[in-house]
Amino acid sequence: MLKRKMLRDIKKHKTQFISIFLMAFLGVFLFSGVGGGSLGLETSVNQFYEDTNMADGWIYSPYLNDMFLYQVDMLGATNQMERQVVVDSQADFENKPDVTLHFVENNTISKFYSMEGRPLDINDSNGVWLDKSFADAKGLNVGDNITFTFEDYEITKTIKGLGYSPEYVYHGSQYFVLPDFNKIGFAYLSYRAFPSDDVPYNVLNVKFDGNAETYDKLLSYRLDGYYATFIQKSDHASVNQFANQIALQKMMGDIFPLVFILVSMLILLTTMTRIISHQRTQIGILKASGFKNYSIILHYLSYGFWMVLFGSVLGLILGPMVLPGFIYAVMKHIFILPSWKAVWSMNFVYMTILMIIMSLAISFYSTKSISDESPSQSIRAKSPKVFKKGLIERLDFWHNLSFNIRWNYRDARRNKFRSLMTVIGIIGCTALLICAFGLNDSMNELTEWNFDYINHYDSEMIIDSDADSSAVDEVAKAVDGEKIMKTVIEIESSSGKKQGTLLVLDGGDMITPTDDDWNKVEIADDEVSISKKMAELLDVGIGDTVRWHMIDSNKWIEIKIDKIHADPNTQGLVMSKDKIEDLGLNYTPSSIMTDEHVDKNYSAIKSYTTKEFRIGSWQGLTQAAWVLIYVLTTFASILAVIVLYNLELLSFTEVEKDIATLKILGFKTKDLRKLLLTQNLWFTTIGFILGIPIGSYLLKTIWRSAGDSYYIIPSISITTLLLTGIITFSISILVNLMFSGKIERLDMVETFKKE
């Protein structure tokens, strides 16, 4: 009997229960889908690091002799180390691609991961194991020969294998944000392949016990002055970039599903409260017929239980199957892993169980009050609440208000719970839309800020390391360009140590440092400016002192910070040519920037990039985030439709008798429609206003996970506010219009028969 009754009730209130099903499905679908994708990335990359014995850190030094190795071993924490020679070379192709060569001593740490050909043979002096992505871009295969030039050497080797390296999961550079494998690559060779008997080892891969900060302090204490830089695993450019991508996805995957889950519980609460309230007489009859309280409670607990169970289980199954595929399809163009697999986690099951428990708790809460009543109390209709006049109703202007406003105000006071739930639902929809569209705004503004307000050049010409200064000057003059110096540095303060970029300007205006508001920051010839994000990471400000050195030098320089500028994706120091020379360092231009579109080859230039290419690279790097933005925007819009329709249906059902009464009193359909629309717009307006700061907070929370390399100012444009408002209010009005037919078809006799 109770089972048939449950099926009848679910059929009667099918819209609300379908909404509960959909919200539970979407919440778990997003949570398990995005979570399975991010967890899959984390698991896949960690497995790759484990399979290749990824280094815990890298020590850069020109003194990697036996005594240095002995001192490193005597630190007490080092349990494995391997020397290698890392040099920048150019492969023998027309576009002179940069290929980083690794001459390894035994290939035991950060090992080359073979995909084709045979594994790296440390005794093979004639072979080279090449970056598979670079080989694919150049049409190279196992067995082909390839020539590299570096320093005063030229070597030709036979490709013995193609594969990947854990150090190049992300292979960007200061010139190419998005990897362009036609222009960059890497290769591994045996130390025996080095064209000199005296192998100049310059990098020591280390595995150690304990944390990296402690190891760094030990290293600095014992070997200060004998090495240039120590880079811990988490600060490695590839590791850091991939970790930031995972963190961003995790943050999105945690925040957005939470809103769906909370809204599904909200809808369940309002639905169950209304059903219990309207079925008091039936519950009383069941009690009088001998049904125990626990039987009645279990009966009503099953209403939400089955909907939430079916929805969440379906989301649990489909989420990891569907969403990661969309995300990985984009990321494969940016990051390189031997395998891409979504991972299923018990956390998804725990979330499903939590939702089911919450649904049971909500249903129990809705049922408990009436289950405690006696049969005679339950059979009787619940006495209506007596409402006294509020403060507003006692004021003189109250009687001058229209009937529409007074009726809606009193109805909202009389049904506070329903009113509150409606506002909360709209707050959730608005917050999600604001956050999703705000992500889009922030990405667009970052692109505009970087490429229109900071960088004004059309072409950047990368100078060949072998080019002499006169040839460089001739190119700069020919293109009316500005020479700049850009290099990787390490900056240290009392609060910590970070890698960054040193940008040295030569008085031109191709690059303009700006503040948060995109206004130009004037940096005098004798001043040094630090980027705002770097200043925050090192906890320093104007007037403070920091130490820094170039990544390939152990000469530390102490400077005072004179200015702070803001840059979205280049964190470090900016100074003039005069300033760096005053510090006793050589000004060595690394590129020439010009506002001309260069398509001519120069002997002093090894490659060049254009503004169009750099914008495309940046957008390519952020494509994975864009996929999530599109997905979340779509789901946020679906949420708005479901929530507003469901809550409007509940609202209409609550005032159905009032509407019937007003029809009997002579109110026309258009007046009644206006009556409902007015209250709907009130709640929508309140929810919209309150949802804006919550959406803004969600947006800031997501961008905080973007990592140390980026300084992103959360942005919510007027367009976003208007678009969110249009979507929210349009759905609200459309939903209201859908109930016009219900008003016209309202059967007064049947309405007053209802409990």
C-alpha atoms as one frame of an Amber mdcrd trajectory, in Angstrom:
protein
   0.000   0.000   0.000   2.692   2.472   1.029   4.739   1.551  -2.051   1.775
   2.348  -4.350   1.227   5.597  -2.463   4.890   6.563  -2.918   4.685   5.921
  -6.664   1.501   8.006  -6.905   3.109  10.869  -4.978   6.260  10.784  -7.093
   4.150  10.799 -10.258   2.041  13.667  -8.924   5.127  15.717  -7.999   7.267
  14.412 -10.838   8.753  17.802 -11.734  10.223  18.300  -8.267  11.542  14.751
  -8.070  13.031  14.954 -11.576  14.750  18.156 -10.442  16.161  16.368  -7.405
  17.364  13.537  -9.667  19.007  15.968 -12.108  20.693  18.042  -9.410  22.077
  14.928  -7.727  23.221  13.621 -11.113  24.894  16.882 -12.177  26.566  17.382
  -8.798  28.164  13.932  -8.722  28.760  13.991 -12.508  30.844  17.162 -12.175
  32.529  16.098  -8.941  33.524  12.655 -10.207  34.172  13.828 -13.795  36.436
  16.779 -13.054  37.833  14.993 -10.004  38.515  11.836 -12.016  40.246  13.948
 -14.657  42.470  15.873 -12.211  43.181  12.764 -10.150  44.009  10.919 -13.361
  46.496  13.621 -14.314  48.082  13.503 -10.882  48.267   9.704 -10.873  49.586
   9.495 -14.445  52.316  12.071 -13.934  53.360  10.605 -10.571  53.558   7.152
 -12.170  55.683   8.644 -14.952  57.961  10.271 -12.360  58.229   6.982 -10.497
  58.938   4.931 -13.623  61.707   7.311 -14.655  63.049   7.889 -11.112  62.467
  11.636 -11.363  65.070  13.699  -9.516  64.173  15.375  -6.225  66.397  18.294
  -7.194  69.021  19.636  -9.584  72.328  21.227  -8.592  73.847  23.483 -11.254
  77.607  23.883 -10.914  80.730  24.043 -13.101  82.684  22.199 -10.369  81.135
  18.731 -10.475  84.405  16.921  -9.717  84.949  14.014  -7.325  85.473  16.326
  -4.356  82.166  18.106  -5.015  80.365  14.750  -5.241  81.999  13.687  -1.990
  80.788  16.852  -0.259  77.247  16.322  -1.563  77.338  12.737  -0.372  78.560
  13.895   3.055  75.458  16.052   3.519  73.899  12.930   4.984  70.604  13.282
   3.153  71.682  12.406  -0.397  70.934   8.802  -1.333  71.460   8.906  -5.114
  73.087  11.273  -7.611  74.011  11.406 -11.270  76.020  13.905 -13.307  75.118
  15.102 -16.748  76.085  17.771 -19.255  73.155  19.908 -20.330  73.818  22.199
 -23.283  71.671  24.207 -25.663  72.210  23.239 -29.279  70.719  23.930 -32.665
  69.643  21.067 -34.890  70.573  21.169 -38.543  67.289  22.371 -39.997  66.411
  25.525 -41.886  64.649  27.099 -38.905  67.526  26.265 -36.500  65.385  24.633
 -33.795  66.675  24.683 -30.221  67.391  21.202 -28.895  68.585  20.747 -25.321
  71.162  17.959 -25.192  71.589  15.791 -22.090  74.855  13.830 -21.987  74.103
  11.475 -19.101  76.507   9.496 -16.971  74.357   6.402 -16.400  70.673   7.271
 -17.030  69.434   6.285 -13.574  67.762   9.537 -12.428  65.188  11.367 -14.552
  65.632   8.578 -17.079  64.780   8.810 -20.749  61.473   6.985 -21.335  61.637
   5.056 -24.612  58.522   4.819 -26.772  60.116   3.633 -30.029  63.429   1.995
 -30.807  65.601   0.582 -28.056  66.315   1.846 -24.525  69.135   4.288 -23.996
  72.486   2.499 -24.045  75.064   4.264 -21.907  77.901   2.562 -23.844  76.658
   3.761 -27.231  78.678   6.791 -28.313  77.084   7.019 -31.774  73.402   7.067
 -30.837  70.965   9.756 -29.795  67.594   9.280 -28.122  65.333  12.019 -29.369
  62.228  13.810 -28.126  59.347  11.997 -29.857  57.249  15.179 -30.199  60.141
  16.963 -31.920  60.800  13.931 -34.146  57.142  13.779 -35.179  57.146  17.497
 -36.012  60.271  17.087 -38.148  59.337  13.745 -39.698  62.280  11.922 -38.131
  62.355   8.183 -37.443  64.553   5.660 -35.694  67.611   5.057 -37.866  67.801
   8.606 -39.268  70.842  10.783 -38.691  70.647  14.208 -37.087  73.288  16.926
 -36.626  73.613  19.298 -33.661  75.858  22.341 -33.221  76.774  23.792 -29.840
  79.650  25.928 -28.628  82.518  25.023 -31.024  81.260  21.503 -31.725  79.224
  19.865 -34.439  78.107  16.277 -33.909  76.092  13.906 -36.070  74.369  10.960
 -34.421  72.008   8.162 -35.391  68.568   8.173 -33.812  68.380   4.971 -31.761
  65.157   5.702 -29.937  62.265   8.139 -29.551  60.583   8.914 -26.277  59.781
  11.288 -23.456  61.460  12.729 -20.397  59.960  13.497 -16.974  61.695  16.873
 -17.132  59.732  17.825 -20.253  56.121  17.012 -19.460  55.701  20.706 -20.206
  58.321  22.065 -22.579  57.901  25.800 -22.783  60.457  28.573 -22.845  60.700
  32.281 -22.213  59.878  32.774 -25.900  57.260  30.066 -26.469  54.520  29.788
 -23.862  52.826  27.010 -25.818  55.312  24.317 -26.857  56.146  24.545 -30.564
  57.824  21.214 -31.282  58.887  22.408 -34.703  61.197  24.842 -32.912  62.157
  23.188 -29.631  63.052  19.696 -28.467  65.444  17.688 -26.325  67.746  14.709
 -26.775  69.557  12.244 -24.506  72.993  10.858 -25.259  75.624   8.856 -23.434
  78.433  10.862 -21.844  80.669   8.884 -24.218  79.061  10.780 -27.104  80.407
  14.126 -25.868  82.964  15.401 -28.400  85.714  15.845 -25.818  87.556  13.522
 -23.481  87.115  16.023 -20.668  83.340  15.902 -20.074  82.301  19.263 -18.531
  79.503  18.065 -16.256  77.342  20.988 -15.165  74.177  19.480 -13.637  73.894
  17.025 -10.768  70.591  15.176 -10.422  69.996  14.206  -6.798  67.595  12.056
  -4.798  67.493  12.867  -1.111  65.679  12.204   2.149  63.687  14.870   3.969
  62.204  18.062   2.596  63.754  20.204  -0.117  64.057  23.359   2.012  66.215
  21.569   4.584  68.355  20.021   1.851  68.807  23.429   0.224  70.006  24.911
   3.529  72.444  22.053   4.044  73.765  22.491   0.526  74.157  26.236   0.955
  75.911  25.794   4.297  78.400  23.183   3.055  79.008  24.231  -0.561  78.234
  27.937  -0.764  80.157  29.449  -3.669  80.744  26.113  -5.425  77.407  25.837
  -7.148  75.157  28.271  -8.953  71.642  27.046  -8.266  69.672  24.319  -6.567
  66.206  23.692  -8.024  63.853  21.500  -6.054  61.358  19.296  -7.840  58.305
  21.442  -7.063  60.006  24.536  -8.551  61.063  22.831 -11.783  59.341  24.635
 -14.664  57.685  21.508 -16.060  56.608  20.109 -12.691  55.304  23.457 -11.506
  53.308  24.177 -14.665  51.630  20.767 -14.637  50.923  20.966 -10.902  49.276
  24.371 -11.403  47.039  22.905 -14.086  45.976  20.086 -11.767  45.358  22.503
  -8.871  43.166  24.742 -11.043  41.063  21.818 -12.182  40.747  20.494  -8.644
  39.541  23.852  -7.404  36.908  24.107 -10.141  35.915  20.496  -9.560  35.398
  21.098  -5.848  33.524  24.405  -5.944  30.982  24.015  -8.746  29.636  20.548
  -7.842  29.171  21.710  -4.257  26.607  24.264  -5.406  24.683  21.633  -7.385
  24.670  19.269  -4.415  23.472  21.937  -1.989  20.736  23.040  -4.395  19.560
  19.445  -4.845  19.234  19.152  -1.066  17.410  22.487  -0.976  14.877  21.291
  -3.543  14.428  18.022  -1.656  13.819  19.920   1.577  11.177  22.191   0.068
   9.501  19.305  -1.771   9.335  16.993   1.243   8.167  19.774   3.549   5.312
  20.598   1.180   4.324  16.932   0.648   4.262  16.254   4.410   2.289  19.432
   5.063  -0.301  18.575   2.395  -0.672  14.955   3.477  -1.353  15.492   7.181
  -4.793  13.900   6.919  -3.459  10.869   5.048  -0.733  10.420   7.669  -3.327
  10.668  10.418  -5.483   8.010   8.742  -2.446   5.732   8.357  -1.692   6.115
  12.055  -5.310   5.436  12.992  -5.211   2.338  10.753  -2.395   0.875  12.808
   0.713   1.922  10.886   3.643   2.551  13.231   5.568   5.812  13.230   8.737
   4.110  11.974   6.829   2.637   9.006   5.522   6.072   8.046   8.964   7.660
   8.492  10.625   4.948   6.379   7.952   5.462   3.735   8.729   9.158   3.368
  12.475   8.620   3.684  12.318   6.523   0.525  11.010   9.479  -1.546  14.283
  11.400  -1.649  16.429   8.323  -1.171  15.579   6.716  -4.515  15.851   9.941
  -6.541  19.193  10.908  -5.015  20.472   7.337  -5.253  19.618   6.925  -8.948
  20.878  10.405  -9.876  24.147  10.221  -7.965  24.965   6.665  -9.079  24.374
   7.613 -12.719  26.623  10.662 -12.259  29.195   8.465 -10.540  29.295   6.154
 -13.556  29.171   8.713 -16.373  31.317  11.501 -14.864  34.739   9.798 -15.074
  33.778   8.265 -18.432  32.800  11.508 -20.173  34.395  14.681 -18.782  38.107
  13.697 -18.598  38.081  12.895 -22.314  37.163  16.495 -23.187  39.848  17.900
 -20.892  42.596  15.490 -21.970  41.944  16.092 -25.665  43.058  19.705 -25.187
  45.864  19.058 -22.713  47.601  16.551 -25.004  48.584  19.482 -27.239  50.352
  21.162 -24.303  51.660  18.435 -22.006  53.399  15.156 -22.847  52.680  11.965
 -20.920  53.017   8.332 -22.001  49.462   7.615 -20.826  46.305   9.596 -20.104
  43.789   7.783 -17.946  41.043   9.045 -15.693  41.169   7.615 -12.197  38.208
   6.440 -10.196  38.382   7.292  -6.497  36.513   6.119  -3.429  36.009   9.822
  -2.652  33.358   9.808  -5.381  31.567   6.982  -3.586  31.884   8.813  -0.279
  30.301  11.885  -1.877  27.437   9.724  -3.163  26.967   8.168   0.269  27.081
  11.617   1.867  24.385  12.871  -0.509  22.194   9.848   0.280  22.674  10.372
   4.019  21.834  14.070   3.607  18.691  13.167   1.649  17.623  10.771   4.412
  18.342  13.381   7.072  16.319  16.007   5.211  13.396  13.645   4.667  13.552
  12.605   8.336  13.593  16.239   9.431  10.552  16.955   7.245   8.646  13.937
   8.614   9.650  13.905  12.278   7.429  16.749  13.460   4.181  15.195  12.244
   5.174  11.637  13.134   5.294  12.692  16.787   1.669  13.845  16.674  -1.241
  11.646  17.682  -3.612  10.335  14.971  -6.322  12.796  16.035  -3.901  15.723
  15.764  -2.616  14.584  12.355  -6.096  14.117  10.858  -7.033  17.685  11.682
  -5.771  20.350   9.329  -2.861  22.299  10.703  -3.944  25.543  12.241  -2.851
  28.490  10.152  -0.261  30.733  11.676  -1.478  33.999  13.071   0.534  36.856
  11.658   0.626  40.230  13.281   1.205  43.398  11.374   4.840  44.140  10.837
   6.553  47.475  11.142   6.130  48.269   7.445   2.406  47.512   7.603   1.973
  50.023  10.426   3.539  52.881   8.503   1.344  55.477   6.810   2.511  54.739
   3.262   1.386  51.087   3.502  -2.204  51.853   2.531  -1.019  53.808  -0.491
   0.694  50.745  -1.944  -1.009  48.691  -4.633  -2.817  45.466  -3.829  -0.167
  43.604  -5.846   2.678  44.781  -3.581   0.753  44.293  -0.329  -0.403  40.785
  -1.261   3.080  39.666  -2.274   4.687  41.173   0.816   2.259  39.346   3.120
   2.567  36.106   1.158   6.367  36.272   1.469   6.063  36.868   5.235   3.582
  34.043   5.597   5.802  31.606   3.647   9.238  32.643   4.891  10.762  29.215
   4.338   9.678  28.991   0.724  10.788  32.579   0.116  14.191  31.895   1.655
  14.679  28.727  -0.396  13.785  30.568  -3.594  16.297  33.325  -2.869  19.024
  30.806  -1.963  18.398  28.885  -5.180  18.747  32.035  -7.270  21.879  33.023
  -5.322  23.425  29.665  -6.286  22.522  30.092  -9.963  23.802  33.667 -10.066
  27.040  32.815  -8.254  27.834  29.994 -10.686  27.099  32.129 -13.739  29.096
  35.067 -12.363  32.032  32.764 -11.605  31.918  31.008 -14.990  31.572  34.215
 -17.012  34.119  35.911 -14.695  36.675  33.246 -15.584  36.109  34.157 -19.209
  36.468  37.891 -18.413  39.688  37.350 -16.485  41.239  35.322 -19.312  40.282
  37.930 -21.898  41.525  40.833 -19.773  44.773  39.034 -19.058  45.334  38.648
 -22.809  44.502  42.306 -23.435  46.668  43.512 -20.552  49.659  41.428 -21.587
  49.599  41.987 -25.335  48.188  45.520 -25.637  49.340  47.382 -22.534  52.638
  45.719 -21.574  54.031  44.294 -24.810  53.746  46.633 -27.787  55.892  44.785
 -30.296  54.683  42.810 -33.269  57.766  40.615 -33.714  60.381  39.313 -31.279
  63.601  38.171 -32.920  65.633  35.717 -30.830  69.353  36.428 -31.136  71.693
  33.581 -32.051  74.107  32.900 -29.174  77.034  32.958 -31.628  76.114  36.307
 -33.194  78.536  39.200 -32.648  77.325  42.537 -31.314  77.834  44.449 -34.583
  75.601  42.008 -36.476  72.954  42.334 -33.778  73.134  46.130 -33.969  72.697
  46.002 -37.746  69.531  43.876 -37.405  68.122  46.174 -34.722  68.729  49.169
 -36.951  67.228  47.462 -40.007  63.929  46.680 -38.252  63.925  49.805 -36.063
  63.912  47.480 -33.084  64.788  47.529 -29.407  67.322  45.139 -27.881  66.292
  43.548 -24.611  67.873  41.059 -22.252  65.766  38.327 -20.717  67.142  35.537
 -18.556  66.180  33.207 -15.730  67.278  34.234 -12.246  66.863  33.135  -8.647
  65.709  35.702  -6.070  66.092  35.329  -2.323  64.685  37.226   0.646  64.492
  36.462   4.342  61.177  34.716   3.632  62.321  32.340   0.927  63.784  31.765
  -2.514  62.022  31.774  -5.887  62.902  31.493  -9.562  61.897  34.337 -11.819
  62.824  36.336 -14.889  65.221  39.250 -15.228  64.124  41.745 -17.877  66.667
  44.402 -18.873  65.368  47.264 -21.021  67.421  49.595 -23.189  65.311  52.737
 -23.063  62.695  51.810 -25.661  58.954  51.420 -25.328  58.411  47.931 -26.779
  57.752  46.703 -23.220  55.941  48.913 -20.717  55.785  47.778 -17.076  52.379
  48.636 -15.596  50.522  48.627 -12.283  47.299  46.799 -11.405  45.253  49.389
 -13.277  47.372  48.988 -16.422  48.990  52.406 -15.966  52.645  52.730 -16.946
  55.192  52.374 -14.119  58.168  54.658 -14.711  61.415  52.879 -13.800  64.410
  55.194 -13.740  67.806  54.104 -15.075  69.121  53.610 -11.532  66.043  51.794
 -10.196  64.955  48.180  -9.875  61.332  47.052  -9.976  59.952  43.722  -8.770
  56.710  42.179  -9.997  53.843  42.285  -7.518  53.339  38.513  -7.455  57.041
  37.928  -6.775  56.965  40.577  -4.045  54.041  38.768  -2.413  55.792  35.385
  -2.659  58.977  36.769  -1.078  57.075  39.034   1.343  58.994  42.171   0.358
  58.066  45.716  -0.571  59.570  49.005  -1.712  62.715  49.784   0.239  63.431
  46.158   1.117  66.583  44.358   0.031  66.780  41.068  -1.882  69.593  38.945
  -3.309  69.554  37.458  -6.793  71.778  35.701  -9.282  71.525  34.399 -12.816
  70.636  30.729 -12.960  74.001  29.747 -14.501  76.140  31.885 -12.215  77.007
  31.689  -8.519  77.566  35.431  -8.261  74.890  36.837  -5.961  73.860  40.491
  -6.252  72.192  42.461  -3.472  69.746  45.179  -4.520  67.143  47.497  -3.023
  63.625  47.428  -4.440  62.609  50.833  -5.792  59.338  50.057  -7.580  56.682
  47.372  -7.809  54.998  46.617 -11.123  52.301  44.127 -12.030  52.631  41.540
 -14.783  50.177  38.724 -15.481  52.657  36.037 -16.531  56.272  37.214 -16.081
  57.406  37.374 -12.459  60.790  38.757 -11.468  62.885  41.907 -11.781  62.975
  44.746 -14.309  65.897  47.151 -14.632  67.726  49.231 -17.227  70.877  48.498
 -19.193  72.735  51.131 -17.154  71.625  49.558 -13.876  72.807  46.031 -14.708
  76.179  47.372 -15.837  76.458  49.403 -12.617  75.965  46.111 -10.761  79.063
  44.766 -12.495  77.228  42.438 -14.886  77.331  42.250 -18.665  74.370  43.463
 -20.669  73.801  40.611 -23.143  70.747  41.130 -25.371  68.736  37.972 -25.955
  66.210  39.316 -28.457  65.197  42.275 -30.587  61.653  43.586 -30.465  60.041
  45.628 -33.185  56.579  46.842 -34.103  57.231  45.723 -37.675  56.005  42.340
 -38.897  59.284  40.564 -39.692  59.341  37.743 -42.242  62.961  38.050 -43.377
  65.850  35.847 -42.247  68.959  37.400 -40.690  72.197  35.593 -39.935  72.284
  36.943 -36.363  68.738  35.753 -35.670  68.000  32.077 -35.044  64.199  32.394
 -34.835  61.424  34.866 -34.231  57.917  35.012 -32.863  55.032  37.316 -33.662
  52.339  38.839 -31.508  49.758  36.701 -33.243  51.748  33.553 -32.464  52.238
  34.514 -28.813  48.543  35.226 -28.342  47.763  31.883 -29.935  50.303  30.199
 -27.650  48.764  31.743 -24.575  45.259  30.781 -25.610  46.468  27.270 -26.393
  48.024  26.966 -22.938  44.722  27.961 -21.328  42.509  25.781 -23.525  42.027
  23.196 -20.781  40.695  25.926 -18.507  38.446  27.126 -21.338  36.946  23.651
 -21.710  36.056  23.657 -18.030  34.637  27.172 -18.311  32.363  26.113 -21.182
  31.241  23.002 -19.312  30.575  24.890 -16.106  28.779  27.751 -17.872  26.484
  25.264 -19.575  25.750  23.433 -16.350  25.219  26.696 -14.471  22.590  27.691
 -17.047  20.927  24.281 -16.718  20.944  24.756 -12.954  19.224  28.119 -13.340
  16.452  26.601 -15.453  15.870  23.650 -13.123  15.966  25.652  -9.912  13.782
  28.519 -11.077  11.195  26.243 -12.665  11.056  23.951  -9.669  10.798  26.755
  -7.128   8.195  28.555  -9.220   6.183  25.326  -9.323   6.422  25.019  -5.557
   5.447  28.651  -5.138   2.457  28.256  -7.451   1.306  25.143  -5.606   1.548
  26.947  -2.265  -0.683  29.840  -3.413  -2.979  27.771  -5.629  -5.967  28.206
  -3.309  -5.256  31.914  -2.962  -5.197  32.247  -6.757  -8.494  30.336  -7.012
 -10.023  32.633  -4.396  -8.894  35.723  -6.281 -10.349  34.325  -9.521 -13.697
  33.877  -7.791 -13.450  37.484  -6.594 -13.104  38.616 -10.224  -9.378  38.971
 -10.801  -8.427  38.385 -14.418  -5.676  36.013 -15.551  -3.347  38.844 -16.563
  -3.704  40.400 -13.089  -2.932  37.095 -11.399   0.015  36.510 -13.721   1.329
  39.946 -12.767   0.781  39.074  -9.120   3.004  35.988  -9.378   5.550  37.719
 -11.588   6.011  40.563  -9.101   7.009  38.237  -6.276   9.151  36.194  -8.637
  11.037  39.303  -9.721  11.498  40.383  -6.109  13.139  37.116  -5.183  15.158
  37.035  -8.405  16.451  40.564  -7.765  17.430  39.798  -4.170  19.101  36.510
  -5.169  20.879  38.179  -8.086  22.284  40.993  -5.911  23.438  38.605  -3.178
  24.838  36.128  -5.718  27.253  38.659  -7.236  29.662  38.919  -4.257  29.460
  35.152  -3.686  30.295  34.519  -7.350  33.147  37.014  -7.062  34.494  35.168
  -4.021  34.330  31.836  -5.869  36.207  33.424  -8.774  38.974  34.705  -6.488
  39.234  31.299  -4.812  39.708  29.557  -8.160  42.358  31.997  -9.394  44.340
  31.640  -6.163  45.126  28.113  -7.307  46.653  29.295 -10.614  50.206  29.000
  -9.228  53.198  31.250  -8.627  53.883  32.059 -12.282  50.707  34.019 -12.909
  49.325  37.187 -11.409  45.656  37.207 -12.303  43.279  39.899 -11.119  39.754
  38.436 -10.949  37.562  40.443 -13.284  33.804  40.719 -13.560  32.798  42.935
 -16.451  29.588  44.874 -16.945  28.870  42.463 -19.791  29.067  39.532 -17.373
  26.698  41.242 -14.952  24.287  42.070 -17.759  24.512  38.599 -19.299  23.998
  36.899 -15.939  21.098  39.239 -15.211  19.546  38.616 -18.619  19.829  34.830
 -18.239  18.506  34.801 -14.683  15.633  37.244 -15.207  14.735  35.813 -18.620
  14.439  32.330 -17.178  12.454  33.755 -14.268  10.007  35.504 -16.588   9.796
  32.554 -18.982   9.048  30.189 -16.122   6.377  32.584 -14.894   4.777  32.689
 -18.343   4.691  28.895 -18.378   2.322  29.057 -15.428  -0.100  31.392 -17.185
  -1.814  28.377 -18.705  -2.113  26.817 -15.258  -3.901  29.930 -14.022  -6.322
  29.858 -16.944  -7.004  26.119 -16.537  -7.311  26.276 -12.762 -10.340  24.264
 -11.614 -11.671  26.102  -8.578 -13.767  23.167  -7.356 -10.889  20.679  -7.503
  -8.501  23.196  -5.989 -10.621  23.686  -2.879 -11.009  19.913  -2.542  -7.255
  19.505  -2.211  -5.755  19.073   1.210
